């Protein structure tokens, strides 16, 4: 492996590089959900039905999930600096195209292009940070890379609602342009030319099976949660997804140089984040998506009001951040992780019982607590993920983790919409009750990461937190 001017593969924490990658991560996550609250305004401007705007959201998430698996191979083949810089350029150019879109096909096409850039930006950037940071500094590095996942999904509903209500939905994408141009300048100075010493050929069969399976899964779940689901599309997509992903797992476990190295899941600390952590991420990501809709449809609030209330989650995220590392050192990652998962489930149940007469300070306090446990949980999972992964397998581990986390975050919105439809079938048709059912079912889903966390060793991750 070779590196550029920022230092060796096992140097200290390069704060500038970590912040640059965090900024790119912020843009990528923000654009995944920011247009959801602006959908009615986009539809009115483009002369289409509001439900049709979901295609633009799905196209972005789908492109990310399909292309992330080849990010590691591209880094080894062409070098991190070239891939990262090109990805930022593509993302910025695509953002301009989204802002100038005059019809739905143009918006969807530019969103796909955004997904191409996003699929390369974040995994490659995170890989560089992991490869150039000593294990003793890993928790601090992960802290920089965690805040975008905490802040962006919470700011997205508020930003999308405010801009679309009081300005124009096109500003949602215009804001990316100065950020992207700044990242382009900084990336040439800060991103080292990390690459593999002898990159293998691309596992085309593994890529094809994974891409088809992931694409079919996203399409199937999105259609299940659609306003008017098509049973034929749902059934066909989910059958293709199950068949292709099943074949992919068998193939990837047998081939000597797989696109996604599933053997790394034998490392317990990595597995708990890759599997249970992805479920946690999906559930938590669904909250900022469902909550504004719940407040608008159930309580009669407008998009701006509902989006701004979600800022309470952000306050909790940021407020607890300085205390997360000391908490992990004091109690251990396993204990902190389990506490965050169970407390998040309790907050979801609390949200399900909020009424239109609930005092605003009480609602804000509940969301503040939810944001706190969201932040603690994400930090614990991200800190333990690579604690026992050796450097030769870091590329493979990062690629697999990026794929699963992106899929989890993207499917969180689809699962949230699906659970609302389940709620519609279990209630009397009132506007708020399907959302209440969805919040309770999301809390039940958190049993998966809770059980997996219980099986983790009490000393897991002690080396990276300094508790050992």
Helices and strands as residue ranges (DSSP letters): H 15-33, H 39-46, G 50-53, H 54-67, G 68-70, H 71-78, H 80-99, H 104-131, G 135-137, H 138-166, H 171-190, H 204-224, H 231-254, G 262-266, H 268-271, I 272-276, H 277-299, H 303-309, H 311-331, H 333-352, H 360-385, G 391-393, H 394-426, H 433-445, H 447-454, H 462-465
